[in-house]
């Protein structure tokens, strides 16, 4: 039984009497609450509760250490966006892996999605997320102390989103979240004077700087007052043999040298889109620079190509090719990316053409910036929005069979490719056996 089965004349009253009250609470991690590169923290969300997944936020102190204080010979670093702090985000339902277990480049995928869909207002509305560092790299200055701390917030997770944003842990089982802290290659480090006199000095400067997180907690809203109508509807629904399904967003990623014909394995009842980012950088390298103002993205997040006119891009899944004709020019790929997210909506936003200059770190919007830092392709497979957002699984289906998606491109144009499958998976509850499972 659902709201659709209630006569329309009674639906308003049913909704009006079914509102649930929520309360926010903080949850401590199961183990460590502080750490450095590679540290993993895990949280168990409230048990036998209805959890509003939209409210999920992690709060912690993010600290950069090893800075040098001197009027002329100093080193400093900029706070990176908080999604870059975490290389991996994983979700577990009833002890089984549900989302993120095959995405070890979460920070890179999140960066690409943000660049392809967000605008300046969004970034400036999240200063405790340090999203302003995506837009501006101010001139390096004497830090005034050997360390600096941000009261950090990490939210807006790409994983486990659902149209059914309330997760019922009494029905589907315990929900756990695991985060893995990134290495320091995410930092924009600057050296001045003898700290930045030459390449050797800059290498030493970079080696002195490090980062850590302290006292992380998870804040989330849970329902504290459930209406009799919800209980009644759920009780009646459990009498029906048909499984209860909760669609949610899932990401799987690979990062590999560009051979001109790279692959990612698809196995899902609904692949919503495929993300491809091109780069000539080593994502695992980091360095200090004398002037950070023109550095809009460190190497790990600089998606660039050598020739915007020689992309030769196409996806092949089984006997199907997307698009029908290979794309030669980057600007056509960017158009597909924007349309895959917004569908030519006048309200669409993105930062694909965004960059900064050495002139006081001023922002610029230039066509050349896309090839230099934001070469991002998103190809969707269904009309409308994602399956997890509507509950309609209209994306690419592999019918339970592992299928290769071949990414064809000019191997001389980018040294590496980040490829991600953006898909909808499902949590399934079987009323007959009370068993919970996860379907890709």
C-alpha positions in Angstrom: 0.0 0.0 0.0 1.2 3.5 -0.8 -0.1 7.1 -0.9 -1.1 6.4 -4.6 -3.5 3.8 -3.4 -5.3 6.2 -1.1 -8.3 8.0 -2.7 -7.4 11.4 -3.9 -10.1 13.0 -1.7 -8.3 11.6 1.4 -4.7 12.1 0.3 -4.3 15.6 1.6 -5.6 14.7 5.1 -3.3 11.6 5.1 -0.2 13.7 4.3 -1.2 16.4 6.8 -1.4 13.8 9.5 1.7 11.9 8.6 4.4 14.5 9.2 7.4 13.3 11.2 9.5 15.3 13.6 13.3 15.1 13.5 16.1 15.8 15.9 19.8 16.3 15.1 22.4 14.2 16.9 26.1 13.7 16.8 27.7 10.3 16.5 31.3 9.4 17.5 33.3 7.1 15.3 33.7 3.4 16.2 37.5 3.7 16.5 39.9 6.5 16.0 38.6 10.1 15.6 41.9 11.7 14.4 44.5 10.7 12.0 46.9 11.4 9.1 47.2 10.2 5.5 45.6 6.7 5.0 43.7 6.7 8.3 40.2 5.2 8.1 37.3 6.2 10.3 34.0 4.3 10.5 30.6 5.4 11.8 27.5 3.3 12.8 24.4 5.4 12.1 21.5 5.2 14.6 20.0 1.7 14.8 16.3 1.0 14.5 15.7 4.6 13.4 14.6 6.5 10.3 17.5 8.6 9.1 17.3 11.7 6.9 20.3 11.1 4.6 20.1 14.6 3.2 21.2 15.9 6.6 24.4 13.9 6.8 27.5 16.1 7.7 30.9 15.3 9.1 32.5 17.9 11.3 36.2 18.0 12.3 39.3 20.1 12.6 41.5 20.1 9.5 45.0 21.1 10.3 48.0 21.9 8.0 51.4 21.5 9.8 55.0 22.3 9.0 54.6 25.8 7.8 57.5 28.3 8.1 57.1 31.7 9.7 59.4 34.4 8.4 58.8 37.8 6.9 60.6 37.0 3.6 61.5 33.2 3.8 58.2 31.6 4.5 56.0 28.6 3.4 52.3 28.4 3.4 49.4 26.2 2.1 45.8 26.7 1.1 43.0 24.7 2.7 41.7 22.3 0.0 37.9 21.6 -0.4 36.8 19.1 2.2 35.7 16.5 -0.4 39.3 16.3 -1.4 40.3 15.3 2.2 38.8 11.8 1.6 40.1 9.5 -1.1 37.4 6.9 -0.4 33.9 6.9 1.0 32.1 3.6 1.6 28.6 2.6 2.7 27.7 -0.7 4.3 24.2 -2.1 4.8 23.7 -4.9 7.3 27.4 -5.5 7.1 27.5 -5.9 3.3 29.2 -3.4 1.0 26.6 -1.2 -0.6 28.4 1.8 -2.2 31.8 3.1 -2.8 33.8 -0.2 -2.5 34.9 0.1 -6.2 35.5 3.9 -6.1 39.0 4.6 -4.8 39.1 8.0 -6.5 36.1 9.6 -4.7 37.8 13.0 -4.4 38.7 13.2 -8.1 35.2 12.1 -9.2 33.6 14.6 -6.8 35.9 17.4 -8.1 34.9 16.6 -11.7 31.2 16.5 -10.9 31.4 19.8 -9.0 33.3 21.5 -11.9 30.7 20.3 -14.3 27.6 21.4 -12.4 28.3 24.0 -9.7 28.7 27.8 -9.8 30.4 30.5 -7.8 27.4 31.1 -5.5 27.4 27.4 -4.5 31.1 27.6 -3.7 30.9 30.8 -1.7 28.0 29.4 0.3 30.3 26.7 1.8 33.3 28.4 3.3 33.6 25.8 6.1 33.9 23.3 3.2 36.7 25.5 1.8 35.0 25.5 -1.6 36.3 29.1 -2.1 39.7 27.6 -2.8 38.2 26.1 -6.0 37.7 29.7 -7.2 40.6 31.7 -5.9 44.2 31.1 -4.9 45.3 34.3 -3.1 48.9 35.5 -3.0 51.1 33.5 -0.6 51.8 35.3 2.6 53.6 34.7 5.9 51.3 32.3 7.7 52.0 33.8 11.2 52.2 30.3 12.8 53.6 26.9 11.9 50.2 25.4 11.6 46.7 26.5 10.6 43.3 25.0 11.3 39.9 24.9 9.5 36.7 24.1 11.3 35.7 21.7 8.5 32.4 20.4 7.3 32.2 17.5 4.8 28.7 16.9 3.3 27.0 16.7 0.0 28.1 13.1 -0.6 27.7 11.8 -4.1 27.1 8.2 -2.8 23.9 6.7 -1.4 21.6 9.5 -2.6 18.0 8.4 -3.1 14.6 9.7 -3.9 13.7 7.8 -0.7 16.0 10.1 1.3 14.9 8.6 4.6 16.7 5.4 5.4 14.8 3.0 7.8 17.5 1.0 9.6 14.8 -1.1 11.4 13.8 -2.4 7.9 17.0 -2.5 5.9 19.4 -3.0 8.8 22.4 -1.1 10.2 24.0 1.5 8.0 27.7 2.2 8.4 30.0 4.8 6.7 33.7 4.5 6.3 36.0 7.4 5.2 39.7 7.1 4.2 41.9 10.3 4.7 43.8 11.4 1.6 47.5 12.1 1.3 49.0 15.5 1.1 49.1 15.7 -2.7 45.9 17.6 -2.4 47.6 20.7 -1.0 48.6 23.9 -2.7 51.9 24.7 -1.1 53.9 27.9 -1.7 57.4 28.8 -0.8 59.0 32.3 -0.8 62.5 33.6 -0.4 64.9 30.8 0.3 61.9 28.5 0.7 61.1 28.9 -2.9 64.3 30.1 -4.5 64.6 27.1 -6.9 63.3 23.6 -7.6 65.4 22.1 -4.9 64.2 24.6 -2.2 60.6 24.1 -3.3 61.0 20.3 -3.0 62.3 20.7 0.6 59.5 23.1 1.4 56.8 20.6 0.1 58.4 17.8 2.2 58.1 19.8 5.4 54.3 20.4 5.1 51.7 17.8 6.1 48.1 17.6 7.2 45.8 15.8 9.6 42.2 15.7 10.8 41.1 15.9 14.5 38.0 14.9 16.5 35.7 14.0 13.6 32.0 13.5 14.4 29.0 12.7 12.3 25.9 14.8 12.6 22.5 13.6 11.2 18.8 14.1 11.6 16.7 11.2 12.8 12.9 10.9 13.1 11.7 11.0 16.7 8.0 11.0 16.1 6.4 8.6 13.6 2.8 8.9 12.7 0.3 6.0 13.0 -0.3 6.3 9.2 3.4 5.4 8.4 3.2 2.4 10.7 -0.1 1.3 9.1 1.2 1.7 5.6 4.4 -0.2 6.3 2.5 -3.0 8.1 0.2 -3.5 5.1 3.1 -3.3 2.7 4.9 -6.1 4.5 2.0 -8.3 3.9 2.7 -8.1 0.1 5.2 -10.7 -1.2 6.8 -8.2 -3.6 10.2 -7.0 -2.4 10.7 -3.5 -1.1 13.3 -1.7 -3.1 15.3 1.5 -2.3 17.3 2.9 -5.2 20.5 4.8 -4.4 23.4 6.3 -6.2 26.6 4.3 -6.7 30.0 5.1 -8.3 32.7 2.8 -9.7 36.0 4.2 -11.0 39.3 3.3 -12.6 42.4 5.5 -13.2 44.7 4.2 -15.9 47.3 5.2 -18.5 45.6 6.2 -21.7 46.1 3.4 -24.3 43.6 4.9 -26.7 41.2 2.1 -25.9 40.5 1.9 -22.1 37.9 -0.1 -20.4 35.7 -0.1 -17.3 33.4 -3.0 -16.5 29.7 -2.3 -16.2 27.4 -4.6 -14.2 24.2 -2.8 -13.2 20.5 -2.7 -13.8 20.8 1.0 -14.4 24.0 2.8 -15.5 23.0 6.5 -15.6 26.1 7.9 -17.1 29.8 7.5 -17.7 32.3 10.2 -16.6 35.7 10.5 -18.3 38.4 12.9 -17.3 41.5 13.5 -19.3 44.8 14.4 -17.6 48.5 14.8 -18.4 49.4 15.0 -14.8 50.5 12.4 -12.2 47.6 12.4 -9.7 49.9 11.0 -7.1 52.5 13.7 -7.3 52.6 17.0 -5.4 54.9 20.0 -5.3 55.4 23.5 -3.9 55.3 26.5 -6.2 56.6 30.1 -5.8 53.3 31.6 -6.8 50.0 29.8 -6.2 47.8 32.4 -7.7 47.5 30.9 -11.2 47.1 27.4 -9.8 43.4 26.7 -9.9 43.9 22.9 -9.6 46.8 20.9 -8.1 48.1 18.1 -10.3 45.6 15.6 -8.9 42.6 17.6 -10.1 44.0 19.2 -13.2 42.1 17.6 -16.1 43.9 18.7 -19.2 44.6 17.8 -22.8 47.3 18.9 -25.2 45.1 19.5 -28.2 41.4 20.4 -27.9 40.8 19.7 -31.6 42.0 16.1 -31.5 39.9 14.3 -28.9 38.6 11.3 -31.1 36.3 10.4 -28.3 33.6 7.6 -28.3 32.2 5.1 -25.9 31.4 1.5 -27.0 29.1 -0.8 -24.9 28.5 -4.1 -26.5 27.3 -3.3 -30.0 26.2 0.3 -29.1 28.4 3.4 -29.6 27.9 6.7 -27.8 27.6 9.1 -29.4 27.0 7.7 -32.9 29.8 9.7 -34.4 33.2 10.1 -32.6 33.8 13.6 -31.1 36.8 15.4 -32.4 36.6 18.7 -30.5 36.6 19.3 -26.8 34.0 22.0 -26.9 31.5 19.4 -28.2 32.3 17.1 -25.3 31.7 20.0 -22.9 28.3 20.7 -24.5 27.4 17.0 -24.0 28.5 17.2 -20.4 26.4 20.3 -19.6 23.4 18.9 -21.4 23.7 15.5 -19.6 23.3 17.3 -16.3 21.0 20.3 -17.1 19.5 19.5 -20.6 20.0 23.0 -22.0 18.3 24.6 -19.0 18.9 28.4 -18.8 19.6 27.9 -15.1 22.5 25.6 -15.6 25.9 26.4 -14.0 29.4 25.0 -14.3 33.0 25.9 -13.8 34.4 24.2 -16.9 35.8 27.5 -18.3 37.0 28.8 -14.9 40.6 29.6 -14.2 42.8 32.0 -12.2 45.6 34.3 -13.2 48.8 35.6 -11.4 47.2 39.1 -11.2 46.1 38.9 -7.6 44.6 35.5 -8.2 41.9 37.0 -10.4 39.3 34.7 -11.8 38.9 34.2 -15.5 36.4 32.5 -17.7 38.1 31.5 -21.0 37.6 28.8 -23.6 41.3 27.8 -23.1 40.7 27.1 -19.4 38.7 24.0 -20.3 41.6 22.3 -22.2 44.0 23.5 -19.5 42.2 22.3 -16.4 38.7 21.1 -16.9 38.6 18.5 -19.7 35.6 16.6 -18.3 33.1 14.4 -20.3 29.8 13.1 -18.9 27.7 10.9 -21.2 24.2 10.0 -20.0 22.1 7.1 -21.3 18.5 7.9 -20.4 16.0 10.7 -20.9 15.4 12.5 -17.7 17.3 12.3 -14.4 19.1 9.5 -12.7 17.3 6.3 -11.7 18.0 6.9 -8.0 16.4 10.3 -8.2 13.1 9.1 -9.8 12.9 5.4 -9.1 12.6 4.8 -12.8 15.6 2.7 -13.9 15.8 3.9 -17.5 19.6 3.9 -17.8 21.9 1.4 -19.5 21.2 -2.2 -18.4 23.6 -5.1 -18.5 21.1 -7.7 -17.4 23.4 -9.1 -14.7 26.3 -9.7 -17.1 29.6 -7.9 -16.7 30.0 -5.8 -19.8 33.0 -3.7 -20.9 32.6 0.0 -21.7 35.4 0.9 -24.1 36.6 4.5 -24.0 38.2 5.4 -27.3 40.3 8.5 -27.4 43.5 10.0 -28.7 46.2 8.4 -26.6 48.6 11.2 -27.4 46.3 13.9 -26.1 46.2 12.8 -22.4 48.5 10.5 -20.5 45.9 9.2 -18.2 42.1 8.7 -18.0 39.8 8.7 -15.0 36.7 6.7 -15.9 33.7 6.4 -13.6 30.4 4.6 -13.9 27.6 6.7 -12.3 24.9 4.2 -11.7 21.8 3.3 -9.6 21.9 0.3 -7.3 19.2 -1.0 -5.0 18.7 -2.2 -1.5 16.1 -5.0 -1.5 14.1 -6.2 1.5 12.2 -9.5 1.0 9.0 -9.5 3.2 8.8 -13.3 2.9 12.2 -14.0 4.5 13.1 -10.6 6.0 16.4 -10.9 4.1 18.2 -7.8 2.9 20.4 -7.7 -0.1 22.1 -5.2 -2.4 21.6 -5.3 -6.2 24.0 -3.5 -8.5 
